[in-house]
Amino acid sequence: MTAFFDYPKSAAFGRVVPKSKIYERAGANTALKDLFVREVDQIVWRFKLAPETTNLGASAAVAEVQVFGISLKTGTLDEAVLRTIDKAIPFPLIFELTWRGKRKAMAAFKRPSEADSAKWVISEYFATDWVPEDAPREPLPIALDLGALYDRMLTAMMPATGHGDEDIRTRVDRIEAIRAKTREVERIRARLNREKQFNKRVTINAELRTANQELVDLQQGSISRPPRISKDR
């Protein structure tokens, strides 16, 4: 499944979102504002997937899903920009980035905080590769409500990993755990490459074997419930 969908005309919104409104709602500091100025050309609220625009009911966690288009000034975008927009808009968001005739989808798993329903928990970001902007789109995934639709749209951006029957939150936790463990393996390997003393290399090697095995277990789904990584941010 592609992560680029043919959104219904009834859901078209098409409003430019002023950067100043994002700054205001997210409490952006000077450094964040500078990022927006350097990297973002324009932000457009392209589609509003809601009960009245999709004929799908809201779920407990997902009342609406918004699709934002971001035209870039360069071919890169700091994730801090997306996180700032996610903090400013109190709905799950799907981003479509465009640059020089190409497009790329990005999104984080976003859910209401269990500790404070007025806040949102935002995971790490998932992304597709760049594709031609005129590449075909697929129909929206079949779903019974907006929560299931959001899960399937987001899953289309994720690497295949773990059990096929795990829920979206467990899948996100597993992918975040894999990313964290991969970074740990890289740090240990770098320490090993720097270390010259034989005894210390033996110890680091053992640490590296353990971390590699833990990474394999996460990738194969051998750990049924990975540690929770996401937190209120």
DAFEN-V36373 format. One record per residue. N is the residue number from 0. SS is DSSP state (H for helix, E for strand, L for the rest). PSI is psi as a letter, one per 20 degrees, with the letter a starting at -180 (NA if undefined). OMEGA is omega in degrees with one decimal (none if undefined). Layout:
N;SS;PSI;OMEGA  N;SS;PSI;OMEGA
//
This chain:
0;L;p;173.6  1;L;r;176.2  2;L;j;179.3  3;L;p;-171.2  4;E;q;176.7  5;E;n;-174.2  6;L;q;-177.6  7;L;q;179.2  8;H;h;180.0  9;H;i;-178.6  10;H;i;-177.5  11;E;p;-178.8  12;E;g;168.8  13;E;k;178.7  14;E;p;174.0  15;E;p;178.7  16;L;o;178.9  17;L;p;178.2  18;H;h;-178.3  19;H;h;178.4  20;H;h;176.9  21;H;g;178.9  22;H;g;-175.5  23;H;g;-175.4  24;H;h;-177.4  25;H;i;-177.5  26;L;l;-175.9  27;L;p;176.5  28;L;a;-176.3  29;H;g;-179.0  30;H;g;179.0  31;H;g;178.4  32;H;g;178.1  33;H;h;176.9  34;H;g;179.2  35;H;g;-177.8  36;H;g;-177.5  37;H;h;-167.5  38;H;h;-172.2  39;E;p;174.8  40;E;g;-177.0  41;E;q;175.6  42;E;p;179.7  43;E;p;174.2  44;E;n;-167.1  45;E;g;-176.3  46;E;q;176.1  47;E;o;179.3  48;E;o;-175.0  49;L;r;179.4  50;H;h;-176.5  51;H;i;-178.8  52;H;i;-176.4  53;H;i;-173.2  54;L;k;174.0  55;L;p;179.0  56;E;q;174.2  57;L;q;172.2  58;L;r;-178.8  59;L;h;-175.8  60;L;i;-173.8  61;L;o;176.9  62;L;h;178.9  63;L;q;170.4  64;E;p;-179.4  65;E;q;176.6  66;E;o;-179.3  67;E;p;172.0  68;E;p;179.2  69;E;o;174.1  70;E;p;-172.4  71;E;q;173.5  72;L;h;176.1  73;L;r;-178.1  74;L;j;180.0  75;L;q;177.1  76;L;p;176.9  77;L;p;-178.8  78;H;i;176.9  79;H;h;176.8  80;H;g;179.7  81;H;g;-178.7  82;H;h;177.0  83;H;g;177.9  84;H;g;178.3  85;H;h;178.8  86;H;h;-175.9  87;H;h;-174.0  88;L;o;-173.9  89;L;l;175.2  90;L;q;170.9  91;E;p;-176.7  92;E;q;167.9  93;E;p;-179.5  94;E;p;169.6  95;E;o;-180.0  96;E;q;176.0  97;E;q;179.4  98;E;p;175.3  99;L;l;175.1  100;L;j;178.3  101;E;r;176.3  102;E;q;-177.8  103;E;p;178.1  104;E;q;176.3  105;E;q;176.4  106;E;q;170.4  107;E;q;172.2  108;E;p;-172.9  109;E;p;-178.1  110;E;q;176.8  111;E;q;177.7  112;L;p;176.5  113;L;h;-179.2  114;L;h;-177.4  115;L;o;-174.1  116;L;i;177.7  117;L;i;-179.8  118;L;r;-179.4  119;E;q;172.1  120;E;p;-175.4  121;E;p;-178.3  122;E;a;167.4  123;E;r;-175.6  124;E;q;175.0  125;E;q;-175.0  126;E;q;171.6  127;L;r;168.4  128;L;r;171.9  129;L;p;175.9  130;E;r;176.3  131;E;q;-176.4  132;L;h;-179.6  133;L;j;177.4  134;L;q;-177.8  135;L;q;174.6  136;L;q;178.6  137;E;q;172.8  138;E;q;175.9  139;L;q;177.4  140;L;q;176.3  141;L;p;-178.0  142;L;q;-179.3  143;L;h;178.1  144;E;r;-175.8  145;H;h;176.6  146;H;g;178.9  147;H;h;177.5  148;H;g;179.3  149;H;g;178.6  150;H;g;-175.9  151;H;h;176.0  152;H;g;-179.0  153;H;g;-179.8  154;H;h;-180.0  155;L;i;178.3  156;L;i;-172.2  157;L;q;171.3  158;L;q;177.3  159;L;p;-179.3  160;L;q;174.3  161;L;a;-177.1  162;L;q;180.0  163;L;h;-176.0  164;L;j;-179.3  165;L;q;-179.1  166;L;r;-172.8  167;H;h;-177.4  168;H;g;177.5  169;H;g;179.2  170;H;g;178.2  171;H;g;178.5  172;H;g;-178.9  173;H;g;-179.6  174;H;g;177.4  175;H;h;177.8  176;H;h;177.5  177;H;g;179.5  178;H;g;-179.8  179;H;g;-179.8  180;H;h;177.0  181;H;g;177.6  182;H;h;177.9  183;H;g;178.4  184;H;g;180.0  185;H;h;178.7  186;H;g;179.4  187;H;g;179.8  188;H;h;177.6  189;H;h;176.6  190;H;g;-179.6  191;H;g;-178.7  192;H;h;-179.9  193;H;h;-173.2  194;L;p;-179.3  195;L;h;-176.4  196;L;p;-174.4  197;H;g;-176.9  198;H;g;179.9  199;H;h;177.3  200;H;h;177.8  201;H;g;-179.8  202;H;g;-179.3  203;H;h;176.7  204;H;g;178.7  205;H;g;178.1  206;H;h;179.5  207;H;g;178.4  208;H;g;179.4  209;H;g;-178.8  210;H;h;177.9  211;H;g;179.3  212;H;h;177.6  213;H;h;177.7  214;H;g;177.9  215;H;g;179.0  216;H;g;178.6  217;H;g;-178.6  218;H;h;-178.2  219;H;i;-179.4  220;L;k;-179.7  221;L;h;175.3  222;L;o;-171.2  223;L;h;-179.3  224;L;n;-179.6  225;L;q;179.9  226;L;q;177.0  227;L;p;178.6  228;L;g;-175.6  229;L;q;175.9  230;L;r;179.3  231;E;p;-177.7  232;L;NA;none
//
